[in-house]
Amino acid sequence: MRELDVLLTAYLETRFDTAGPETQRAFRELLALADDQLIDYLLGGKSASDPDLAHVIHEIRMRPPRL
């Protein structure tokens, strides 16, 4: 899904390198999820139970890329 690609690529290009190791691990875990889970988390407002994953999701949602 194009919207997911845009959100995840923007995070990777602008914030991944400066994120801490727990956040980088959580982002890698996020990338391994199925598209329907990513849609729920990033576009649907669903919360993750893992605090590090929830943090990454929050960061992606709060700072969307400029188009």
N, CA, C and O atoms as a DFTB+ gen file, in Angstrom:
268 C
 N C O
     1  1       0.836      -1.169       0.000
     2  2       0.000       0.000       0.000
     3  2       0.885       1.238       0.000
     4  3       1.783       1.371       0.831
     5  1       0.631       2.113      -0.908
     6  2       1.471       3.300      -1.112
     7  2       1.573       4.184       0.134
     8  3       2.651       4.692       0.440
     9  1       0.473       4.371       0.849
    10  2       0.497       5.223       2.048
    11  2       1.453       4.680       3.102
    12  3       2.170       5.440       3.754
    13  1       1.456       3.375       3.262
    14  2       2.377       2.762       4.222
    15  2       3.823       2.946       3.785
    16  3       4.689       3.258       4.602
    17  1       4.084       2.754       2.504
    18  2       5.437       2.948       1.980
    19  2       5.935       4.360       2.251
    20  3       7.081       4.549       2.658
    21  1       5.088       5.341       2.030
    22  2       5.469       6.741       2.238
    23  2       5.786       6.990       3.712
    24  3       6.812       7.591       4.030
    25  1       4.921       6.539       4.602
    26  2       5.142       6.757       6.033
    27  2       6.406       6.066       6.535
    28  3       7.213       6.671       7.240
    29  1       6.572       4.809       6.172
    30  2       7.709       4.045       6.672
    31  2       9.032       4.518       6.068
    32  3      10.044       4.581       6.766
    33  1       9.029       4.846       4.793
    34  2      10.240       5.349       4.150
    35  2      10.655       6.695       4.737
    36  3      11.842       6.939       4.952
    37  1       9.701       7.551       4.994
    38  2      10.015       8.860       5.578
    39  2      10.658       8.698       6.952
    40  3      11.636       9.378       7.261
    41  1      10.121       7.808       7.772
    42  2      10.717       7.569       9.086
    43  2      12.136       7.021       8.937
    44  3      13.062       7.480       9.605
    45  1      12.290       6.049       8.066
    46  2      13.601       5.441       7.854
    47  2      14.627       6.480       7.404
    48  3      15.755       6.492       7.896
    49  1      14.248       7.330       6.495
    50  2      15.185       8.311       5.935
    51  2      15.466       9.486       6.862
    52  3      16.528      10.098       6.754
    53  1      14.557       9.822       7.763
    54  2      14.739      11.034       8.560
    55  2      15.016      10.793      10.039
    56  3      15.602      11.654      10.694
    57  1      14.610       9.646      10.582
    58  2      14.741       9.489      12.029
    59  2      15.359       8.181      12.497
    60  3      15.792       8.087      13.645
    61  1      15.408       7.193      11.657
    62  2      15.907       5.887      12.090
    63  2      17.348       5.956      12.596
    64  3      17.650       5.393      13.648
    65  1      18.226       6.620      11.887
    66  2      19.648       6.651      12.248
    67  2      19.909       7.285      13.609
    68  3      20.883       6.931      14.273
    69  1      19.064       8.209      14.033
    70  2      19.273       8.880      15.320
    71  2      18.462       8.251      16.447
    72  3      18.573       8.673      17.598
    73  1      17.661       7.262      16.134
    74  2      16.851       6.579      17.155
    75  2      17.732       5.655      17.989
    76  3      18.772       5.180      17.532
    77  1      17.300       5.419      19.201
    78  2      18.015       4.500      20.081
    79  2      17.855       3.056      19.634
    80  3      17.022       2.761      18.777
    81  1      18.642       2.156      20.203
    82  2      18.600       0.752      19.783
    83  2      17.233       0.083      19.991
    84  3      16.820      -0.737      19.170
    85  1      16.536       0.420      21.067
    86  2      15.216      -0.172      21.296
    87  2      14.232       0.292      20.228
    88  3      13.415      -0.493      19.747
    89  1      14.313       1.558      19.863
    90  2      13.420       2.105      18.851
    91  2      13.751       1.522      17.483
    92  3      12.844       1.212      16.711
    93  1      15.029       1.370      17.172
    94  2      15.412       0.750      15.908
    95  2      14.928      -0.697      15.834
    96  3      14.453      -1.139      14.788
    97  1      15.045      -1.431      16.932
    98  2      14.541      -2.806      16.983
    99  2      13.033      -2.832      16.746
   100  3      12.528      -3.657      15.985
   101  1      12.328      -1.928      17.399
   102  2      10.874      -1.868      17.251
   103  2      10.485      -1.521      15.815
   104  3       9.509      -2.059      15.292
   105  1      11.236      -0.630      15.177
   106  2      10.937      -0.290      13.782
   107  2      11.132      -1.504      12.886
   108  3      10.323      -1.747      11.990
   109  1      12.195      -2.270      13.115
   110  2      12.411      -3.487      12.333
   111  2      11.267      -4.479      12.541
   112  3      10.831      -5.136      11.596
   113  1      10.786      -4.582      13.774
   114  2       9.642      -5.458      14.058
   115  2       8.390      -4.957      13.332
   116  3       7.601      -5.745      12.811
   117  1       8.230      -3.654      13.309
   118  2       7.085      -3.065      12.612
   119  2       7.123      -3.426      11.129
   120  3       6.092      -3.754      10.541
   121  1       8.301      -3.367      10.529
   122  2       8.437      -3.701       9.108
   123  2       8.092      -5.156       8.812
   124  3       7.702      -5.482       7.691
   125  1       8.228      -6.020       9.792
   126  2       7.954      -7.440       9.590
   127  2       6.462      -7.781       9.677
   128  3       6.068      -8.904       9.363
   129  1       5.647      -6.839      10.094
   130  2       4.211      -7.090      10.232
   131  2       3.520      -7.125       8.871
   132  3       3.997      -6.548       7.893
   133  1       2.408      -7.803       8.840
   134  2       1.585      -7.851       7.624
   135  2       0.950      -6.480       7.375
   136  3       0.755      -5.689       8.298
   137  1       0.637      -6.225       6.114
   138  2       0.055      -4.925       5.744
   139  2      -1.203      -4.591       6.535
   140  3      -1.400      -3.436       6.914
   141  1      -2.056      -5.576       6.791
   142  2      -3.287      -5.276       7.521
   143  2      -2.996      -4.827       8.950
   144  3      -3.719      -3.993       9.494
   145  1      -1.941      -5.373       9.566
   146  2      -1.540      -4.924      10.901
   147  2      -0.958      -3.515      10.841
   148  3      -1.243      -2.682      11.701
   149  1      -0.140      -3.254       9.819
   150  2       0.430      -1.915       9.662
   151  2      -0.667      -0.874       9.456
   152  3      -0.604       0.221      10.014
   153  1      -1.657      -1.215       8.664
   154  2      -2.783      -0.306       8.440
   155  2      -3.487      -0.014       9.760
   156  3      -3.800       1.138      10.063
   157  1      -3.735      -1.069      10.548
   158  2      -4.383      -0.876      11.846
   159  2      -3.570       0.042      12.743
   160  3      -4.127       0.936      13.381
   161  1      -2.267      -0.164      12.800
   162  2      -1.411       0.634      13.678
   163  2      -1.189       2.057      13.165
   164  3      -1.324       3.016      13.925
   165  1      -0.856       2.195      11.910
   166  2      -0.436       3.505      11.399
   167  2      -1.584       4.368      10.883
   168  3      -1.525       5.595      10.966
   169  1      -2.616       3.740      10.356
   170  2      -3.718       4.510       9.769
   171  2      -5.021       4.343      10.545
   172  3      -5.899       5.204      10.480
   173  1      -5.148       3.243      11.275
   174  2      -6.397       2.947      11.953
   175  2      -6.453       3.328      13.416
   176  3      -7.517       3.255      14.031
   177  1      -5.330       3.735      13.988
   178  2      -5.330       4.178      15.372
   179  2      -5.227       3.078      16.413
   180  3      -5.383       3.350      17.604
   181  1      -4.969       1.843      15.999
   182  2      -4.831       0.743      16.947
   183  2      -3.537       0.922      17.746
   184  3      -2.534       1.402      17.218
   185  1      -3.573       0.532      19.016
   186  2      -2.405       0.644      19.884
   187  2      -1.665      -0.684      19.973
   188  3      -2.275      -1.752      19.939
   189  1      -0.363      -0.603      20.084
   190  2       0.472      -1.794      20.256
   191  2       0.709      -2.030      21.745
   192  3       0.813      -1.078      22.519
   193  1       0.793      -3.278      22.139
   194  2       1.025      -3.586      23.549
   195  2       2.495      -3.416      23.950
   196  3       2.789      -3.107      25.104
   197  1       3.408      -3.616      23.012
   198  2       4.835      -3.426      23.285
   199  2       5.128      -1.927      23.355
   200  3       4.836      -1.203      22.403
   201  1       5.694      -1.450      24.455
   202  2       5.916      -0.003      24.596
   203  2       6.867       0.592      23.543
   204  3       6.662       1.718      23.088
   205  1       7.898      -0.159      23.160
   206  2       8.825       0.357      22.145
   207  2       8.141       0.432      20.781
   208  3       8.339       1.392      20.037
   209  1       7.349      -0.568      20.458
   210  2       6.600      -0.559      19.207
   211  2       5.570       0.577      19.221
   212  3       5.395       1.276      18.223
   213  1       4.897       0.753      20.349
   214  2       3.925       1.844      20.477
   215  2       4.602       3.200      20.287
   216  3       4.023       4.109      19.693
   217  1       5.824       3.332      20.790
   218  2       6.565       4.593      20.642
   219  2       6.863       4.888      19.172
   220  3       6.649       6.006      18.702
   221  1       7.354       3.889      18.458
   222  2       7.663       4.074      17.033
   223  2       6.393       4.417      16.259
   224  3       6.410       5.307      15.408
   225  1       5.319       3.737      16.539
   226  2       4.054       4.011      15.861
   227  2       3.620       5.443      16.134
   228  3       3.186       6.152      15.226
   229  1       3.737       5.857      17.369
   230  2       3.385       7.233      17.730
   231  2       4.254       8.239      16.965
   232  3       3.746       9.228      16.437
   233  1       5.545       7.983      16.909
   234  2       6.456       8.881      16.186
   235  2       6.072       8.994      14.708
   236  3       6.079      10.087      14.141
   237  1       5.747       7.884      14.104
   238  2       5.379       7.887      12.684
   239  2       4.071       8.645      12.478
   240  3       3.943       9.426      11.535
   241  1       3.117       8.417      13.349
   242  2       1.817       9.101      13.233
   243  2       1.915      10.597      13.467
   244  3       1.255      11.376      12.779
   245  1       2.732      11.010      14.430
   246  2       2.780      12.418      14.829
   247  2       3.611      13.275      13.885
   248  3       3.435      14.493      13.838
   249  1       4.499      12.663      13.146
   250  2       5.371      13.425      12.249
   251  2       5.327      12.839      10.845
   252  3       6.315      12.286      10.361
   253  1       4.172      12.964      10.196
   254  2       4.065      12.419       8.838
   255  2       4.976      13.171       7.855
   256  3       5.350      14.316       8.108
   257  1       5.322      12.543       6.765
   258  2       6.197      13.190       5.775
   259  2       5.488      14.349       5.084
   260  3       4.264      14.373       4.953
   261  1       6.284      15.288       4.655
   262  2       5.752      16.395       3.827
   263  2       5.712      15.918       2.390
   264  3       6.702      15.416       1.859
   265  1       4.594      16.075       1.789
   266  2       4.445      15.633       0.392
   267  2       4.546      16.782      -0.572
   268  3       4.443      16.583      -1.783
